[in-house]
Amino acid sequence: MSRAAFPLQYRTQDGKGWSAHSELMLTMTRVRPVRCGTARRTPAVRQSAELTFSDRGHGTYMDEDRLTASVAGEVERVNKLICVRPLKTRYNGEVGDVVIGRITEVQQKRWKVETNSRLDSVLLLSSVNLPGGELRRRSAQDELAMRDYLQEGDLISAEVQSIFSDGALSLHTRSLKYGKLGQGVLVLVSPSIVKRQKTHFHNLPCGASIILGNNGYVWLYPTPGHQDEEAGGYYTSMEPVSLSDREVISRLRNCLLALAAHKVLLYDTSVLYCYEASLTHQIKDILKPEIMEEIILETRQRLVEHEG
C-alpha cells in the first residue's frame, strides 16, 4: 500500500451553482492490484499549476490556464502528455490484445465481428487457419466455404493484429489457442477492470478454464482434455458437460459479476481467491448484497497479502 499527494483545484457548489475555487491537497490511497502510476480524476477536477504539461490528451480541456478533466477516469502520463481514460467507455483496442467477439456478418473475404468497440472488427479470410493446418493462398473455394468455418452468431477468441485508419480492429486467429468457442458461458464486464497480463488463457485448479478478453468479454468453459490440432481451431466439442463442471462454471460466473460490481481487477488470482471465498455459500446466494460484500472483503484482504 502506498500513498501519494496530488495538489489539485476543485469546484465547490453553492445554492446558485458553480462558483468558488479553492486549493486542497488530495491524498489518494492506492491498494494493489491497482496499476501503479495511475490516479483517479473526476470531471471539473483541475491539475495544479505546480505540474506543467505542454500537451493535453483525450479526456482533458483547458479552463483558463488550467488543465481540467472532462471525464471521470484514470490519469495517464507519457512525458509531457496527459490524458484521462474513462472508467466506462467502449473498448479501445491495442495491437496484441486478446479479445472475444461474435460474428455478425459474412462479407467478401472477411467476417465482421462485434467486440464491444466503437466499430465492428474485421477478421480477414487470410488471417485464419485453414482446417487441417494447410499453408497456402486462399482460393475462391475457400471464400465460398467461409460459412463452413464461421457463421453468424459464432463466438470466437482472437488477437488484435492491427488497427485501421478509421479505428476498426483487424483480428487474426493464426494459433491453436484462438478460434471458434464451443460450450461455455459468456460474461460481460467493463473493459477497464480486466488486468493486462502476458497470458489471458488460464486453466483454474477448480476444474474450469477462463479466457479474459481485454474487451470486457470473459469466457468460462470446461477444461478440455485434449486439443485437436487437425481441426485448425474450428473443432467444437459437443460432449455432455457434467453437473459438477456446470456448478463450477456457474459459481465462477457469479464471482465475476461480484468482482465487477465492486470494481476489483479481474485476473486469474483475483478470480480464484473469490471462488475460494464463495465456497461456504450456495451459488444462488453469491449475488446477495450482504454476502457479496463479505466475499469481496475476504478476496481483497487475500490479494493485499499476496501482493505483499
QUISUL-V933648 format. One record per backbone hydrogen bond with DSSP energy under -0.5 kcal/mol. NH is the residue of the N-H (numbers start at 0). CO is the residue of the C=O. E is the energy in kcal/mol with one decimal. If there is no record, write none. Layout:
BEGIN
nh:NH co:CO e:E
nh:NH co:CO e:E
END
This chain:
BEGIN
nh:1 co:29 e:-1.5
nh:3 co:27 e:-1.7
nh:5 co:25 e:-2.5
nh:7 co:5 e:-0.5
nh:7 co:23 e:-1.8
nh:8 co:45 e:-1.8
nh:9 co:21 e:-1.4
nh:11 co:19 e:-1.8
nh:13 co:16 e:-1.8
nh:16 co:13 e:-1.4
nh:18 co:11 e:-1.6
nh:21 co:9 e:-1.4
nh:23 co:7 e:-1.7
nh:25 co:5 e:-1.9
nh:25 co:23 e:-0.7
nh:26 co:24 e:-0.6
nh:27 co:3 e:-2.2
nh:27 co:25 e:-0.6
nh:29 co:1 e:-2.2
nh:29 co:27 e:-0.6
nh:30 co:28 e:-0.6
nh:31 co:29 e:-0.5
nh:33 co:30 e:-1.7
nh:37 co:34 e:-0.8
nh:38 co:74 e:-0.6
nh:40 co:72 e:-2.8
nh:43 co:68 e:-2.2
nh:44 co:41 e:-1.9
nh:45 co:8 e:-2.2
nh:45 co:43 e:-0.5
nh:46 co:66 e:-3.0
nh:47 co:6 e:-1.2
nh:50 co:47 e:-1.3
nh:51 co:49 e:-0.6
nh:54 co:79 e:-1.3
nh:56 co:81 e:-3.1
nh:59 co:56 e:-1.0
nh:60 co:67 e:-2.1
nh:62 co:60 e:-0.6
nh:62 co:65 e:-3.0
nh:63 co:61 e:-0.6
nh:64 co:62 e:-0.5
nh:65 co:62 e:-2.0
nh:67 co:60 e:-3.2
nh:67 co:65 e:-0.5
nh:68 co:44 e:-2.2
nh:69 co:58 e:-2.4
nh:70 co:58 e:-0.8
nh:72 co:40 e:-2.4
nh:72 co:70 e:-0.5
nh:73 co:84 e:-2.1
nh:74 co:38 e:-3.2
nh:75 co:82 e:-3.0
nh:77 co:80 e:-2.5
nh:80 co:77 e:-2.6
nh:81 co:54 e:-1.2
nh:82 co:75 e:-2.3
nh:83 co:57 e:-2.5
nh:84 co:73 e:-2.9
nh:85 co:83 e:-0.6
nh:86 co:71 e:-1.7
nh:88 co:86 e:-0.6
nh:90 co:115 e:-2.5
nh:92 co:90 e:-0.7
nh:95 co:159 e:-2.4
nh:96 co:93 e:-2.0
nh:98 co:96 e:-0.5
nh:98 co:157 e:-2.6
nh:100 co:155 e:-2.3
nh:101 co:113 e:-1.7
nh:102 co:153 e:-2.7
nh:103 co:111 e:-2.8
nh:104 co:111 e:-1.2
nh:106 co:104 e:-0.6
nh:106 co:109 e:-2.7
nh:108 co:106 e:-0.6
nh:109 co:106 e:-1.1
nh:110 co:122 e:-2.5
nh:111 co:104 e:-2.9
nh:112 co:120 e:-2.7
nh:113 co:101 e:-2.8
nh:114 co:112 e:-0.7
nh:117 co:90 e:-0.5
nh:120 co:112 e:-2.9
nh:121 co:168 e:-3.1
nh:122 co:110 e:-2.6
nh:123 co:121 e:-0.6
nh:123 co:170 e:-0.6
nh:124 co:108 e:-2.4
nh:126 co:123 e:-1.6
nh:127 co:124 e:-1.0
nh:129 co:133 e:-0.6
nh:131 co:229 e:-1.4
nh:132 co:129 e:-2.6
nh:135 co:133 e:-0.7
nh:142 co:138 e:-1.6
nh:143 co:139 e:-2.0
nh:144 co:140 e:-1.3
nh:145 co:142 e:-1.1
nh:147 co:144 e:-1.2
nh:148 co:144 e:-0.9
nh:148 co:145 e:-0.8
nh:149 co:145 e:-2.5
nh:152 co:102 e:-2.9
nh:153 co:150 e:-2.0
nh:155 co:100 e:-2.6
nh:156 co:178 e:-2.4
nh:157 co:98 e:-2.6
nh:158 co:171 e:-2.2
nh:159 co:96 e:-2.4
nh:160 co:158 e:-0.5
nh:160 co:169 e:-3.2
nh:161 co:169 e:-1.5
nh:163 co:167 e:-3.0
nh:166 co:163 e:-1.8
nh:169 co:161 e:-3.0
nh:170 co:121 e:-3.1
nh:170 co:168 e:-0.5
nh:171 co:158 e:-1.7
nh:172 co:126 e:-2.5
nh:174 co:172 e:-2.1
nh:177 co:174 e:-1.2
nh:178 co:156 e:-2.1
nh:179 co:232 e:-2.2
nh:180 co:154 e:-3.0
nh:182 co:236 e:-0.5
nh:184 co:219 e:-2.7
nh:186 co:217 e:-3.0
nh:188 co:186 e:-0.5
nh:188 co:215 e:-2.9
nh:192 co:189 e:-1.6
nh:193 co:190 e:-1.2
nh:194 co:192 e:-0.7
nh:194 co:265 e:-2.0
nh:201 co:199 e:-0.6
nh:201 co:209 e:-2.5
nh:203 co:201 e:-0.8
nh:203 co:207 e:-2.0
nh:206 co:203 e:-1.7
nh:208 co:220 e:-3.0
nh:209 co:201 e:-2.6
nh:210 co:218 e:-2.3
nh:211 co:199 e:-2.2
nh:211 co:209 e:-0.5
nh:212 co:210 e:-1.0
nh:212 co:216 e:-1.9
nh:213 co:97 e:-3.5
nh:215 co:212 e:-1.8
nh:217 co:186 e:-2.9
nh:217 co:215 e:-0.6
nh:218 co:210 e:-2.3
nh:219 co:184 e:-2.7
nh:219 co:217 e:-0.5
nh:220 co:208 e:-2.0
nh:222 co:206 e:-1.1
nh:228 co:226 e:-1.1
nh:230 co:227 e:-1.0
nh:231 co:228 e:-1.0
nh:232 co:227 e:-0.5
nh:233 co:230 e:-0.9
nh:236 co:234 e:-0.5
nh:245 co:241 e:-2.1
nh:246 co:242 e:-2.2
nh:247 co:243 e:-2.1
nh:248 co:244 e:-2.4
nh:249 co:245 e:-2.3
nh:250 co:246 e:-2.3
nh:251 co:247 e:-2.4
nh:252 co:248 e:-2.3
nh:253 co:249 e:-2.0
nh:254 co:250 e:-2.1
nh:255 co:251 e:-2.4
nh:256 co:252 e:-1.9
nh:257 co:253 e:-2.0
nh:258 co:254 e:-2.6
nh:259 co:255 e:-2.5
nh:260 co:256 e:-2.1
nh:261 co:257 e:-1.3
nh:262 co:259 e:-1.3
nh:263 co:258 e:-2.6
nh:265 co:192 e:-3.6
nh:266 co:264 e:-0.6
nh:270 co:266 e:-2.3
nh:271 co:267 e:-2.2
nh:272 co:268 e:-2.6
nh:273 co:269 e:-2.1
nh:274 co:270 e:-2.2
nh:275 co:271 e:-2.4
nh:276 co:272 e:-2.1
nh:277 co:273 e:-1.2
nh:278 co:275 e:-0.9
nh:280 co:277 e:-1.9
nh:284 co:281 e:-0.9
nh:285 co:281 e:-0.6
nh:285 co:282 e:-1.1
nh:287 co:284 e:-1.6
nh:291 co:287 e:-3.1
nh:292 co:288 e:-2.2
nh:293 co:289 e:-1.5
nh:294 co:290 e:-2.4
nh:295 co:291 e:-2.7
nh:296 co:292 e:-2.4
nh:297 co:293 e:-1.9
nh:298 co:294 e:-2.2
nh:299 co:295 e:-2.7
nh:300 co:296 e:-2.1
nh:301 co:297 e:-2.1
nh:302 co:298 e:-2.1
nh:303 co:299 e:-2.3
nh:304 co:300 e:-2.1
nh:305 co:301 e:-2.4
nh:306 co:302 e:-2.4
nh:307 co:303 e:-0.9
END
